[in-house]
Amino acid sequence: MANHSATKKDARQAAKRRDRNRYYGKTTRNAIRDMKDAEGAEVAKQFPVVAGMIDKLAKKGVIHKNKAANLKSKLARRVNATK
């Protein structure tokens, strides 16, 4: 790493972004896991919240937009299967 102040600042910002993205990604994965473990009407209640979390990750570039679409599709099929 160069000893320029701008490079040091960029490294600090990248570390903050990486930590933030890891937190949001892990939180969303936990929400998806909890939704898969839920049963009955609880699944349908959790779906909009989890779908919003997935959309937010895709919007911020943490995950690819197609991955977000695939995740939401799988969750929607699960919701429709419980009805």
Biopython code that builds the backbone (N, CA, C, O; Angstrom):
import numpy as np
from Bio.PDB.StructureBuilder import StructureBuilder

atoms = [
    (1, "MET", "N", (0.844, -1.180, 0.000)),
    (1, "MET", "CA", (0.000, 0.000, 0.000)),
    (1, "MET", "C", (0.890, 1.244, 0.000)),
    (1, "MET", "O", (1.884, 1.312, 0.724)),
    (2, "ALA", "N", (0.523, 2.206, -0.809)),
    (2, "ALA", "CA", (1.291, 3.443, -0.883)),
    (2, "ALA", "C", (1.075, 4.271, 0.381)),
    (2, "ALA", "O", (0.115, 4.065, 1.124)),
    (3, "ASN", "N", (1.971, 5.191, 0.600)),
    (3, "ASN", "CA", (1.903, 6.017, 1.797)),
    (3, "ASN", "C", (1.191, 7.334, 1.563)),
    (3, "ASN", "O", (1.410, 8.297, 2.298)),
    (4, "HIS", "N", (0.346, 7.388, 0.554)),
    (4, "HIS", "CA", (-0.425, 8.603, 0.302)),
    (4, "HIS", "C", (-1.636, 8.624, 1.229)),
    (4, "HIS", "O", (-2.214, 7.582, 1.538)),
    (5, "SER", "N", (-2.004, 9.800, 1.660)),
    (5, "SER", "CA", (-3.128, 9.900, 2.591)),
    (5, "SER", "C", (-4.426, 9.458, 1.927)),
    (5, "SER", "O", (-5.286, 8.866, 2.579)),
    (6, "ALA", "N", (-4.571, 9.743, 0.629)),
    (6, "ALA", "CA", (-5.794, 9.341, -0.074)),
    (6, "ALA", "C", (-5.893, 7.819, -0.157)),
    (6, "ALA", "O", (-6.987, 7.262, -0.060)),
    (7, "THR", "N", (-4.760, 7.148, -0.336)),
    (7, "THR", "CA", (-4.770, 5.687, -0.405)),
    (7, "THR", "C", (-5.111, 5.075, 0.940)),
    (7, "THR", "O", (-5.829, 4.078, 1.019)),
    (8, "LYS", "N", (-4.591, 5.680, 1.996)),
    (8, "LYS", "CA", (-4.913, 5.193, 3.333)),
    (8, "LYS", "C", (-6.395, 5.371, 3.637)),
    (8, "LYS", "O", (-7.036, 4.497, 4.221)),
    (9, "LYS", "N", (-6.926, 6.525, 3.226)),
    (9, "LYS", "CA", (-8.349, 6.781, 3.441)),
    (9, "LYS", "C", (-9.186, 5.785, 2.646)),
    (9, "LYS", "O", (-10.179, 5.268, 3.158)),
    (10, "ASP", "N", (-8.802, 5.511, 1.409)),
    (10, "ASP", "CA", (-9.533, 4.558, 0.582)),
    (10, "ASP", "C", (-9.537, 3.173, 1.215)),
    (10, "ASP", "O", (-10.546, 2.469, 1.166)),
    (11, "ALA", "N", (-8.417, 2.779, 1.808)),
    (11, "ALA", "CA", (-8.348, 1.478, 2.478)),
    (11, "ALA", "C", (-9.281, 1.435, 3.686)),
    (11, "ALA", "O", (-9.943, 0.428, 3.933)),
    (12, "ARG", "N", (-9.327, 2.538, 4.434)),
    (12, "ARG", "CA", (-10.248, 2.598, 5.590)),
    (12, "ARG", "C", (-11.696, 2.508, 5.128)),
    (12, "ARG", "O", (-12.500, 1.797, 5.732)),
    (13, "GLN", "N", (-12.032, 3.227, 4.058)),
    (13, "GLN", "CA", (-13.406, 3.206, 3.558)),
    (13, "GLN", "C", (-13.780, 1.825, 3.032)),
    (13, "GLN", "O", (-14.897, 1.354, 3.248)),
    (14, "ALA", "N", (-12.852, 1.187, 2.348)),
    (14, "ALA", "CA", (-13.111, -0.149, 1.811)),
    (14, "ALA", "C", (-13.360, -1.137, 2.939)),
    (14, "ALA", "O", (-14.227, -2.004, 2.834)),
    (15, "ALA", "N", (-12.596, -1.004, 4.021)),
    (15, "ALA", "CA", (-12.788, -1.900, 5.163)),
    (15, "ALA", "C", (-14.163, -1.694, 5.795)),
    (15, "ALA", "O", (-14.831, -2.653, 6.180)),
    (16, "LYS", "N", (-14.577, -0.426, 5.895)),
    (16, "LYS", "CA", (-15.900, -0.147, 6.459)),
    (16, "LYS", "C", (-17.000, -0.711, 5.574)),
    (16, "LYS", "O", (-17.955, -1.313, 6.065)),
    (17, "ARG", "N", (-16.861, -0.514, 4.254)),
    (17, "ARG", "CA", (-17.866, -1.036, 3.329)),
    (17, "ARG", "C", (-17.916, -2.556, 3.373)),
    (17, "ARG", "O", (-18.997, -3.143, 3.344)),
    (18, "ARG", "N", (-16.745, -3.201, 3.444)),
    (18, "ARG", "CA", (-16.702, -4.656, 3.487)),
    (18, "ARG", "C", (-17.399, -5.184, 4.736)),
    (18, "ARG", "O", (-18.171, -6.141, 4.666)),
    (19, "ASP", "N", (-17.127, -4.560, 5.875)),
    (19, "ASP", "CA", (-17.776, -4.988, 7.118)),
    (19, "ASP", "C", (-19.283, -4.788, 7.050)),
    (19, "ASP", "O", (-20.054, -5.647, 7.475)),
    (20, "ARG", "N", (-19.691, -3.645, 6.513)),
    (20, "ARG", "CA", (-21.121, -3.352, 6.405)),
    (20, "ARG", "C", (-21.801, -4.346, 5.477)),
    (20, "ARG", "O", (-22.873, -4.859, 5.798)),
    (21, "ASN", "N", (-21.183, -4.626, 4.319)),
    (21, "ASN", "CA", (-21.763, -5.567, 3.364)),
    (21, "ASN", "C", (-21.829, -6.975, 3.948)),
    (21, "ASN", "O", (-22.807, -7.690, 3.729)),
    (22, "ARG", "N", (-20.802, -7.377, 4.684)),
    (22, "ARG", "CA", (-20.822, -8.701, 5.312)),
    (22, "ARG", "C", (-21.949, -8.789, 6.336)),
    (22, "ARG", "O", (-22.621, -9.816, 6.433)),
    (23, "TYR", "N", (-22.160, -7.716, 7.101)),
    (23, "TYR", "CA", (-23.226, -7.713, 8.104)),
    (23, "TYR", "C", (-24.589, -7.845, 7.442)),
    (23, "TYR", "O", (-25.396, -8.683, 7.843)),
    (24, "TYR", "N", (-24.851, -7.016, 6.424)),
    (24, "TYR", "CA", (-26.151, -7.066, 5.759)),
    (24, "TYR", "C", (-26.366, -8.399, 5.051)),
    (24, "TYR", "O", (-27.475, -8.935, 5.056)),
    (25, "GLY", "N", (-25.317, -8.934, 4.446)),
    (25, "GLY", "CA", (-25.438, -10.220, 3.774)),
    (25, "GLY", "C", (-25.744, -11.338, 4.751)),
    (25, "GLY", "O", (-26.602, -12.180, 4.485)),
    (26, "LYS", "N", (-25.049, -11.354, 5.879)),
    (26, "LYS", "CA", (-25.282, -12.398, 6.883)),
    (26, "LYS", "C", (-26.669, -12.267, 7.499)),
    (26, "LYS", "O", (-27.348, -13.267, 7.733)),
    (27, "THR", "N", (-27.087, -11.035, 7.761)),
    (27, "THR", "CA", (-28.414, -10.819, 8.329)),
    (27, "THR", "C", (-29.493, -11.320, 7.381)),
    (27, "THR", "O", (-30.468, -11.936, 7.811)),
    (28, "THR", "N", (-29.316, -11.058, 6.098)),
    (28, "THR", "CA", (-30.299, -11.511, 5.112)),
    (28, "THR", "C", (-30.296, -13.030, 5.004)),
    (28, "THR", "O", (-31.358, -13.647, 4.917)),
    (29, "ARG", "N", (-29.114, -13.638, 5.009)),
    (29, "ARG", "CA", (-29.056, -15.103, 4.953)),
    (29, "ARG", "C", (-29.737, -15.725, 6.163)),
    (29, "ARG", "O", (-30.405, -16.751, 6.036)),
    (30, "ASN", "N", (-29.578, -15.120, 7.334)),
    (30, "ASN", "CA", (-30.251, -15.625, 8.532)),
    (30, "ASN", "C", (-31.759, -15.484, 8.400)),
    (30, "ASN", "O", (-32.500, -16.373, 8.819)),
    (31, "ALA", "N", (-32.230, -14.372, 7.819)),
    (31, "ALA", "CA", (-33.666, -14.174, 7.631)),
    (31, "ALA", "C", (-34.226, -15.209, 6.658)),
    (31, "ALA", "O", (-35.327, -15.723, 6.856)),
    (32, "ILE", "N", (-33.465, -15.512, 5.608)),
    (32, "ILE", "CA", (-33.899, -16.529, 4.648)),
    (32, "ILE", "C", (-33.979, -17.889, 5.334)),
    (32, "ILE", "O", (-34.936, -18.636, 5.130)),
    (33, "ARG", "N", (-32.970, -18.211, 6.151)),
    (33, "ARG", "CA", (-32.960, -19.481, 6.872)),
    (33, "ARG", "C", (-34.157, -19.572, 7.818)),
    (33, "ARG", "O", (-34.815, -20.610, 7.893)),
    (34, "ASP", "N", (-34.436, -18.481, 8.541)),
    (34, "ASP", "CA", (-35.567, -18.479, 9.468)),
    (34, "ASP", "C", (-36.884, -18.639, 8.720)),
    (34, "ASP", "O", (-37.802, -19.300, 9.205)),
    (35, "MET", "N", (-36.974, -18.033, 7.540)),
    (35, "MET", "CA", (-38.196, -18.156, 6.751)),
    (35, "MET", "C", (-38.375, -19.590, 6.269)),
    (35, "MET", "O", (-39.496, -20.097, 6.237)),
    (36, "LYS", "N", (-37.289, -20.242, 5.898)),
    (36, "LYS", "CA", (-37.382, -21.628, 5.444)),
    (36, "LYS", "C", (-37.786, -22.549, 6.585)),
    (36, "LYS", "O", (-38.461, -23.553, 6.359)),
    (37, "ASP", "N", (-37.382, -22.218, 7.810)),
    (37, "ASP", "CA", (-37.725, -23.037, 8.970)),
    (37, "ASP", "C", (-39.147, -22.792, 9.463)),
    (37, "ASP", "O", (-39.725, -23.636, 10.148)),
    (38, "ALA", "N", (-39.710, -21.629, 9.112)),
    (38, "ALA", "CA", (-41.056, -21.285, 9.572)),
    (38, "ALA", "C", (-42.095, -22.155, 8.873)),
    (38, "ALA", "O", (-41.828, -22.772, 7.842)),
    (39, "GLU", "N", (-43.273, -22.184, 9.459)),
    (39, "GLU", "CA", (-44.352, -23.004, 8.905)),
    (39, "GLU", "C", (-45.652, -22.223, 8.874)),
    (39, "GLU", "O", (-45.848, -21.277, 9.637)),
    (40, "GLY", "N", (-46.539, -22.638, 7.973)),
    (40, "GLY", "CA", (-47.877, -22.081, 7.918)),
    (40, "GLY", "C", (-47.929, -20.633, 7.443)),
    (40, "GLY", "O", (-47.220, -20.234, 6.519)),
    (41, "ALA", "N", (-48.785, -19.863, 8.098)),
    (41, "ALA", "CA", (-49.019, -18.476, 7.701)),
    (41, "ALA", "C", (-47.816, -17.586, 7.990)),
    (41, "ALA", "O", (-47.685, -16.503, 7.421)),
    (42, "GLU", "N", (-46.950, -18.045, 8.869)),
    (42, "GLU", "CA", (-45.758, -17.251, 9.221)),
    (42, "GLU", "C", (-44.852, -17.048, 8.003)),
    (42, "GLU", "O", (-44.206, -16.008, 7.875)),
    (43, "VAL", "N", (-44.807, -18.037, 7.113)),
    (43, "VAL", "CA", (-43.968, -17.944, 5.923)),
    (43, "VAL", "C", (-44.445, -16.797, 5.033)),
    (43, "VAL", "O", (-43.640, -15.997, 4.556)),
    (44, "ALA", "N", (-45.744, -16.726, 4.814)),
    (44, "ALA", "CA", (-46.296, -15.673, 3.963)),
    (44, "ALA", "C", (-46.107, -14.302, 4.585)),
    (44, "ALA", "O", (-45.964, -13.309, 3.872)),
    (45, "LYS", "N", (-46.105, -14.243, 5.910)),
    (45, "LYS", "CA", (-45.930, -12.969, 6.599)),
    (45, "LYS", "C", (-44.490, -12.475, 6.484)),
    (45, "LYS", "O", (-44.247, -11.272, 6.393)),
    (46, "GLN", "N", (-43.542, -13.402, 6.490)),
    (46, "GLN", "CA", (-42.125, -13.033, 6.442)),
    (46, "GLN", "C", (-41.633, -12.724, 5.034)),
    (46, "GLN", "O", (-40.629, -12.032, 4.868)),
    (47, "PHE", "N", (-42.326, -13.229, 4.021)),
    (47, "PHE", "CA", (-41.831, -13.097, 2.642)),
    (47, "PHE", "C", (-41.597, -11.652, 2.193)),
    (47, "PHE", "O", (-40.533, -11.375, 1.640)),
    (48, "PRO", "N", (-42.526, -10.721, 2.399)),
    (48, "PRO", "CA", (-42.265, -9.347, 1.930)),
    (48, "PRO", "C", (-41.046, -8.716, 2.602)),
    (48, "PRO", "O", (-40.306, -7.964, 1.967)),
    (49, "VAL", "N", (-40.840, -9.014, 3.858)),
    (49, "VAL", "CA", (-39.693, -8.447, 4.583)),
    (49, "VAL", "C", (-38.391, -9.001, 4.018)),
    (49, "VAL", "O", (-37.451, -8.250, 3.755)),
    (50, "VAL", "N", (-38.341, -10.313, 3.835)),
    (50, "VAL", "CA", (-37.132, -10.950, 3.330)),
    (50, "VAL", "C", (-36.871, -10.524, 1.888)),
    (50, "VAL", "O", (-35.723, -10.282, 1.516)),
    (51, "ALA", "N", (-37.917, -10.430, 1.074)),
    (51, "ALA", "CA", (-37.750, -9.997, -0.312)),
    (51, "ALA", "C", (-37.201, -8.572, -0.372)),
    (51, "ALA", "O", (-36.385, -8.253, -1.236)),
    (52, "GLY", "N", (-37.643, -7.732, 0.535)),
    (52, "GLY", "CA", (-37.121, -6.366, 0.593)),
    (52, "GLY", "C", (-35.654, -6.340, 0.969)),
    (52, "GLY", "O", (-34.882, -5.546, 0.432)),
    (53, "MET", "N", (-35.269, -7.209, 1.892)),
    (53, "MET", "CA", (-33.855, -7.287, 2.278)),
    (53, "MET", "C", (-32.997, -7.734, 1.090)),
    (53, "MET", "O", (-31.905, -7.210, 0.873)),
    (54, "ILE", "N", (-33.498, -8.701, 0.331)),
    (54, "ILE", "CA", (-32.763, -9.200, -0.834)),
    (54, "ILE", "C", (-32.649, -8.103, -1.888)),
    (54, "ILE", "O", (-31.585, -7.916, -2.479)),
    (55, "ASP", "N", (-33.746, -7.375, -2.127)),
    (55, "ASP", "CA", (-33.711, -6.278, -3.100)),
    (55, "ASP", "C", (-32.705, -5.215, -2.702)),
    (55, "ASP", "O", (-32.006, -4.662, -3.551)),
    (56, "LYS", "N", (-32.634, -4.933, -1.415)),
    (56, "LYS", "CA", (-31.706, -3.916, -0.933)),
    (56, "LYS", "C", (-30.260, -4.345, -1.180)),
    (56, "LYS", "O", (-29.423, -3.521, -1.550)),
    (57, "LEU", "N", (-29.962, -5.641, -0.976)),
    (57, "LEU", "CA", (-28.616, -6.132, -1.236)),
    (57, "LEU", "C", (-28.264, -5.999, -2.716)),
    (57, "LEU", "O", (-27.146, -5.622, -3.066)),
    (58, "ALA", "N", (-29.225, -6.311, -3.576)),
    (58, "ALA", "CA", (-28.971, -6.211, -5.013)),
    (58, "ALA", "C", (-28.786, -4.752, -5.432)),
    (58, "ALA", "O", (-27.936, -4.440, -6.266)),
    (59, "LYS", "N", (-29.573, -3.883, -4.858)),
    (59, "LYS", "CA", (-29.482, -2.462, -5.202)),
    (59, "LYS", "C", (-28.128, -1.884, -4.805)),
    (59, "LYS", "O", (-27.566, -1.057, -5.524)),
    (60, "LYS", "N", (-27.610, -2.317, -3.666)),
    (60, "LYS", "CA", (-26.322, -1.813, -3.189)),
    (60, "LYS", "C", (-25.142, -2.537, -3.819)),
    (60, "LYS", "O", (-23.994, -2.150, -3.602)),
    (61, "GLY", "N", (-25.405, -3.581, -4.595)),
    (61, "GLY", "CA", (-24.325, -4.283, -5.274)),
    (61, "GLY", "C", (-23.650, -5.347, -4.438)),
    (61, "GLY", "O", (-22.580, -5.835, -4.801)),
    (62, "VAL", "N", (-24.258, -5.715, -3.321)),
    (62, "VAL", "CA", (-23.667, -6.759, -2.485)),
    (62, "VAL", "C", (-23.840, -8.115, -3.161)),
    (62, "VAL", "O", (-22.939, -8.952, -3.126)),
    (63, "ILE", "N", (-25.002, -8.328, -3.775)),
    (63, "ILE", "CA", (-25.234, -9.538, -4.558)),
    (63, "ILE", "C", (-25.700, -9.108, -5.949)),
    (63, "ILE", "O", (-26.159, -7.981, -6.134)),
    (64, "HIS", "N", (-25.583, -9.993, -6.905)),
    (64, "HIS", "CA", (-25.981, -9.702, -8.280)),
    (64, "HIS", "C", (-27.501, -9.675, -8.384)),
    (64, "HIS", "O", (-28.195, -10.361, -7.634)),
    (65, "LYS", "N", (-28.014, -8.879, -9.321)),
    (65, "LYS", "CA", (-29.468, -8.746, -9.439)),
    (65, "LYS", "C", (-30.131, -10.060, -9.848)),
    (65, "LYS", "O", (-31.266, -10.329, -9.454)),
    (66, "ASN", "N", (-29.430, -10.883, -10.639)),
    (66, "ASN", "CA", (-30.015, -12.169, -11.025)),
    (66, "ASN", "C", (-30.048, -13.130, -9.846)),
    (66, "ASN", "O", (-30.984, -13.919, -9.715)),
    (67, "LYS", "N", (-29.037, -13.073, -8.987)),
    (67, "LYS", "CA", (-29.048, -13.909, -7.783)),
    (67, "LYS", "C", (-30.212, -13.513, -6.890)),
    (67, "LYS", "O", (-30.878, -14.368, -6.307)),
    (68, "ALA", "N", (-30.456, -12.200, -6.788)),
    (68, "ALA", "CA", (-31.583, -11.727, -5.990)),
    (68, "ALA", "C", (-32.895, -12.250, -6.559)),
    (68, "ALA", "O", (-33.772, -12.690, -5.816)),
    (69, "ALA", "N", (-33.021, -12.198, -7.876)),
    (69, "ALA", "CA", (-34.247, -12.683, -8.519)),
    (69, "ALA", "C", (-34.419, -14.179, -8.287)),
    (69, "ALA", "O", (-35.529, -14.647, -8.034)),
    (70, "ASN", "N", (-33.322, -14.929, -8.374)),
    (70, "ASN", "CA", (-33.410, -16.380, -8.147)),
    (70, "ASN", "C", (-33.793, -16.700, -6.707)),
    (70, "ASN", "O", (-34.603, -17.594, -6.463)),
    (71, "LEU", "N", (-33.216, -15.978, -5.757)),
    (71, "LEU", "CA", (-33.552, -16.205, -4.353)),
    (71, "LEU", "C", (-35.030, -15.913, -4.095)),
    (71, "LEU", "O", (-35.722, -16.697, -3.446)),
    (72, "LYS", "N", (-35.505, -14.776, -4.609)),
    (72, "LYS", "CA", (-36.907, -14.410, -4.387)),
    (72, "LYS", "C", (-37.847, -15.393, -5.062)),
    (72, "LYS", "O", (-38.923, -15.682, -4.538)),
    (73, "SER", "N", (-37.453, -15.909, -6.220)),
    (73, "SER", "CA", (-38.282, -16.880, -6.921)),
    (73, "SER", "C", (-38.426, -18.168, -6.113)),
    (73, "SER", "O", (-39.520, -18.719, -5.989)),
    (74, "LYS", "N", (-37.304, -18.636, -5.568)),
    (74, "LYS", "CA", (-37.350, -19.859, -4.755)),
    (74, "LYS", "C", (-38.204, -19.663, -3.510)),
    (74, "LYS", "O", (-38.971, -20.545, -3.123)),
    (75, "LEU", "N", (-38.061, -18.485, -2.885)),
    (75, "LEU", "CA", (-38.850, -18.219, -1.682)),
    (75, "LEU", "C", (-40.341, -18.097, -2.022)),
    (75, "LEU", "O", (-41.194, -18.546, -1.256)),
    (76, "ALA", "N", (-40.646, -17.493, -3.161)),
    (76, "ALA", "CA", (-42.048, -17.349, -3.576)),
    (76, "ALA", "C", (-42.674, -18.699, -3.834)),
    (76, "ALA", "O", (-43.835, -18.927, -3.495)),
    (77, "ARG", "N", (-41.893, -19.619, -4.448)),
    (77, "ARG", "CA", (-42.417, -20.960, -4.677)),
    (77, "ARG", "C", (-42.708, -21.655, -3.350)),
    (77, "ARG", "O", (-43.685, -22.393, -3.227)),
    (78, "ARG", "N", (-41.859, -21.414, -2.371)),
    (78, "ARG", "CA", (-42.069, -22.014, -1.046)),
    (78, "ARG", "C", (-43.328, -21.460, -0.400)),
    (78, "ARG", "O", (-44.102, -22.200, 0.206)),
    (79, "VAL", "N", (-43.531, -20.133, -0.535)),
    (79, "VAL", "CA", (-44.727, -19.503, 0.022)),
    (79, "VAL", "C", (-45.974, -20.060, -0.635)),
    (79, "VAL", "O", (-46.947, -20.372, 0.051)),
    (80, "ASN", "N", (-45.961, -20.191, -1.968)),
    (80, "ASN", "CA", (-47.125, -20.688, -2.688)),
    (80, "ASN", "C", (-47.385, -22.157, -2.387)),
    (80, "ASN", "O", (-48.534, -22.598, -2.436)),
    (81, "ALA", "N", (-46.360, -22.914, -2.082)),
    (81, "ALA", "CA", (-46.538, -24.317, -1.762)),
    (81, "ALA", "C", (-47.207, -24.507, -0.404)),
    (81, "ALA", "O", (-47.881, -25.511, -0.176)),
    (82, "THR", "N", (-47.020, -23.537, 0.503)),
    (82, "THR", "CA", (-47.617, -23.683, 1.834)),
    (82, "THR", "C", (-49.095, -23.276, 1.844)),
    (82, "THR", "O", (-49.813, -23.562, 2.803)),
    (83, "LYS", "N", (-49.543, -22.614, 0.784)),
    (83, "LYS", "CA", (-50.958, -22.184, 0.745)),
    (83, "LYS", "C", (-51.875, -23.323, 0.409)),
    (83, "LYS", "O", (-53.090, -23.137, 0.335)),
]
sb = StructureBuilder()
sb.init_structure("model")
sb.init_model(0)
sb.init_chain("A")
sb.init_seg("    ")
for serial, (resi, resn, name, xyz) in enumerate(atoms, 1):
    if name == "N":
        sb.init_residue(resn, " ", resi, " ")
    sb.init_atom(name, np.array(xyz, "f"), 0.0, 1.0, " ", f" {name:<3s}", serial, name[0])
structure = sb.get_structure()
